[in-house]
Amino acid sequence: MKKLLFVLVAGLLVLTAAACGNQTGGTDAEAGTGTVDLSRVRVLIGSTSTGGDTYQIADLISRNVEKPLDTNIKVDAVGSERAFNELTKAKTDGSEIMFFHDMAYLGVEYGSFGDEHELENWKIGPVVATNPGNAFLAKADAPYDTLAEAAQWLQDHPDEMVTVAIEAGGVSQIGFDAFYLWAKEEFGQDVADRIKVYVTGSQKDKDQALWDGNVDIIHGSIGANNEYTKDGVEDKIKMKFLGLTAGERVEGYDIPTFAEQGITVNGKEFVFDKEFFFILPKDIDDNFVDALDQAVAEAVENEDYQNDLLKNAYVANYVPADESADYLLEKRETLRYIISNAPSLDDIAK
């Protein structure tokens, strides 16, 4: 009788342990994606806009990972400076994390952010998406249809000037600098001297600068600006795309890439894909990182997530957390030649 009782008790203990493991997500693949012991996660984004690609992608990935993580996620558009400052003081439990794109390291390289914010000082989480629609645009009636044609137009019209609206220290500046360096090498200093920059902030500010006649070309994207390129748009606000920085054309859009236009830097085709990723406190709990990474890995394979991204010409793209830091550091290295050889914006400002 005692032996039978012992066997029953032992069996119950095994079953209880297995059940508890599955409830917490702490077991292996049988338990699926790990959960986190948090009722709420705040995702700080490096933008103050709730209409741009950073917020849109942050919101999409957050909605797709909060269920497997068993927590509530709130995206907070606080801007890059505040996001970095708050991340510095964040707890290590994952209750506050950051979401941004390549400007996170470009801003340091350009001097917009302090060295204390360089990639090496954070734990880099997974890459979750790409915006291949990173682009430059002009008004629909501009006398050129591509950036390469704009440079040629300047050579053919020695009394003319072209002004480009960008945001300093980020994705738009790296694209502008590549164009400037190529134009200087291809057409000479005289043409380069007539390419001026107009430094501004949000996409709305860039759009308005174009509509007000303060600039001739703006940095933008398919997701943010395509609505202004469609048939039926009023002439005074209608735009056209001049080129994409991505390696390939975006399906469904007749927009040539920089590489297709022959825009090169240091003898190499200029290709830049704008990528989005999580930035975490350096000493964050490994269990949180693992759980987030697993949840993102599942999300990027989800057709609903992929299709929601495609609505704005974004693409699911996963680089796991244990590879993302090396991946982004290598990408940063390839861009340093452009940054070190580009002119100071102060010297070419309109």
N, C-alpha and C positions, 0 to 999 in steps of 0.2 A: 504493500500500500504506500509506504513511504517512497519507494522507488518511483512508482507511478506519479505521485504528487510532485516529485522533483522534476521529472520529465515535463509535466504540464507547465510548471512554473518557468522552467528554462525556455520552453517554447514561447510562452507569453512574453518573456523578456526580449527574445529575438524579434518577435513581431512588433512590439512596442518601439524598439530601437529603430527598426526599418521605417516604421510609420513616421517617427519624429524626424528622421533624416530626410524623408521626402517632403515633409511640411516645411522645413527650413531651407530646402534647396541645397543642403550641405553635402549631399551624396554626389555620386558621379553622374555619368550621362543619363542614368535611369531617372534622375530627379529633374533633368532638363536645366534650363537656365537658372543660375543662382539668384536668390532674392537678396534684398538689403534690409537691414534693420533700421529703416528710416521711414517716417510717415510722410516726409516731404523733401524734395531735392530742388534747390534753386539753381537754375542755369543762367549765369550771367553772360550776355553776349556783347561782343565788341562793337556794337552799333546802337545808336539811339533811335533808329527807324524800325517801325513794325511792318513796313511794306517792302523792305529789301530782301535780298537773297539770304543774308545771315539769319534774320528772324524766321523767314519762311522755312529754311532747312532745319534750323534749331527746333522749331515747333513740330515739324514732321517727325524728326527722329525722336524727340521727346515723347510724343504720343505713341510711338511704336515701341518704346522700351519701358515705359512706366508700368505696363501690365506685367511683363515677365519679371521686372524688378520688384513688383508688389509695393509700389510707392506712388506718390503724386509728384509730378514735375511741373514747375512753373518757370517759364522763360521770361527773363527780365532784361529789357533793352536799356542797359545803363551806359553804354559807350565803353570804348577800349580803356581809357585811363582809369575810370572808376572800377571797371571789371578787374583789371590787374591789381589795383590797390586792395579791393575787397578779397580777391583770391589770396593775396599775401597774408591776410588775417584769418582765412577760412579754417575751420576745423578739419581734422584729418579723416573724418568719417564719411566724406562725400556729400554732406548736406549742402555745400556750396561748391559748384564747379563752373568752369568757363567754356564757352563755345565760340570759335572764331575761325578765321581762314588765314591765308598766307601773310596777311598784313601783320600777324602776330610777330613774325620774325623780320619781315621787311621793314616794319616800323622801327625796330632796333637798328637794323643796318643803315637806315636813312637818318637816324637820330631823332625820330619822332617820339620813341619810347626810350627809357633809360636802359643801360646794360643789365640792370638787375632783372629785367623782364625777358632776357634771351632764353631760347628754348632749353638750354642746359639747366636752367634754374627751376624747371617745372617737371612734373610727370606728364608726358604726352600720352593722351588717350587715343582711341582709334580714330582713323579717318573715316568719314561716313558718306561723303558725297562730293561731286565735282560740279562746278558751274562752267560748262564748256562754252557758254554764251557770252563770256567776257569780251567786250567789244568797244569799238569807237564808232561814233555817228556824226552826221552833219545834217543840216537842213536839206529837205528834199530837192531844193533847187540849186544846191551847191554845184560849182562847175567841175566837179570831179566825183568819181564813184567809188574810189578806193583810196587808202592812205598813200599808196605808191603813186597814184595819179595826182594826189595833192602835192607831193614833193615835186613831181614833174611840172605841175602847174606853176609852182613857185619859180622854178627855173625859167619857164617860158614867160613869166610876168615879173620882171625884176623890181617893179615898184609895189608889188603886193606883199601881204603878210598873212600868216595863218596863226590864229590863237586857239589853243587847246585847253579846255577846262578839265582839271583833274583834282584829286584829293592828294595832298602831300603825304609821302611816306608809306605808300601802300601799293595795292594791286594796280591802280590806275597809273601811278608814277612809273612802275617798272615797264609797263607797256609803252608809255610815252617816251621814256628814256631810250628804249630799244628803237623806236621809230626815229627819234632825234639822231642817235648815233649812226643809224643806217643812212639817213638823209645826208648827214655830214660827210660820210665816207663816199656815198654814191654821187652826190651833186656838189659837194664842196661847202666851205664855210659860209659863203655868201647866202646860199639857200638856208643852211642851218641857222644863220643869224636872223632870218625872217620867220622862224618858228618860235612863237612865244607861248608862254604858259599863263593860265589864269587859275590860281589856286583857290579852291572853294571846298565845300563840305559834302553834304548829302547829295543823293541822286537828284532830288527835287531842285536843289540849288544849281546843279550842272544844267539840268533841263531848262530852267528859267534863264540862265545865262545865255543859252543858245537862242531862246525865244526873244530875249531882250536885245539881241544883236551884239552882246558883249564878247562873244566868242564865235568861232567858225566850226569847231569840232569839239565834241565832248566824249568823255569816257562814259560807258553805260553797259547794258547787257540786254540779251534777248528777253529775259524775264521781266526786266523793268521798263524797256523801251519799245518792245515790238508793237504795242498797241498804237504808237504814234507813226508807224510806218505803213499802216494798212490803207487800202483804198477807201476813200470817203472821208479821211481825216482832213480837217481844215488846213488850208495851205500854210497858215501862219504858225502852226505847230507841227506840221508833218516833217518827219525825219527819214533818213536812209542810213543803213549800215555801211561802214567803210572797211570793216575787217574784224576778224576774230583772232585772239591770241592763242587759241587752242590748237592742238596738233592736227585736228581733223574738223571738217565742216560739220555743223549740227544738222542732222537729218530733218528735212522739211523746210530748211531755210537756205536761200541762195546767197550766202555770205562767204566771201573768200577769206582764207586764213592769212595771217602775216606771211607764213612760209610760202604759200601759193603766190603771193605778190612779190616774192624775192627779197623780203625784208630779212636781212641777216645781221648778226653782231659777232664780231671777231671771227668771221668766216663760217659761222654756223647759223642755220635757220633759227629764227626766234620762235620758240614754242613755250607757252606758259598756260598751264591749266590751273584755274583757281579752285583750291581744295579746302574742305571744311573738316574740322577736327575738334576734339575735346582737349582742354588744357586743365590739368589738375594740380592740386598742391603737391610739392615735391615728395613729402613723406606721407601721402595718403594711404589709407588702409588697402593692402593688396587685395583683400577679399572684395572690396568695392570695385576696384579696377577690373578684376576678373569677371565679376557679375555684369558690369557695364559692357565689357568687351564681348561677352557671350550674347548679351541682348542685342547689341549692334550687329553682330555677325548674323543673327537670325533675321533682324529687320531688313538688312540689305538684300536678303534672298526672298523677301516678301513682295509679291507682285503688286499689292496695294501701295506699299511704300514706293516702289519703283515707278508706278504709274502716276502717283501724286507728284513725284519729283518731275517727271516728264512734262507735266502740264505747264511748267515754266522753263522747260528745256534744261532741267538739271538731271544729273545722272547718278545713280547709286554707285558708290565706290568705297570698298572696304580695305583698309590697311590695319591689321590688328595692332593692339597696344604694344606688344613686344617688338614690333618692327617699325612703328610709326616715327619714333624719334630719329632713328638712323635714316629713314626715308626722307624726312623733312630736312634734316641737316645736310644731306647730299644735295637736295634740291636748292637749299640756300646757297651752297657753295657754287653751283652753276650760275647763279644770278649775281655773284659778287663782282664779276668783271664789269657788268653793266653799271652797277651802283658806283663803283670806284672811278669809272671813266665818264659818267654822265655829268653835265654841268649842274651847278647849283641853281635851284629854282629862283633864287633871288637875282641871279644874273640874267635870267631870260624871262622874267615876269613882265607882263604887259604893263 
